[in-house]
């Protein structure tokens, strides 16, 4: 990236597309530096709010962003815990006789014996 910033090399087309996707800036802006570069309307709205000059609006906006950041962090943690729980459940299942989950009857277990007796 340093070579791009120094003007030694330009990113190739796939790299430009990836930068565009990750940063939400226009390819034209990346190549020419003209305009504000923002392609996402939400990012543009955020830029306008932060540059409006009204401190109460800016403070409120930043507080909401912090709240959203907390909510996103909690969701990521919950998603991680759900994934971890699923991994642990699979491990427990693999440790049980026959690899069955709790509550399932083995092929030769009590339920099978009852069926044979009927």
Secondary structure by P-SEA (a helix, b strand, c coil): ccccccccccccaaaaaaaaaaacccccccccccccccccaaaaaaaaaaacccaaaaaaaaaaaaaaaaaaaaaaaaaaaaaaaaaaaaaaaaaccccccccccccccaaaaaaaac
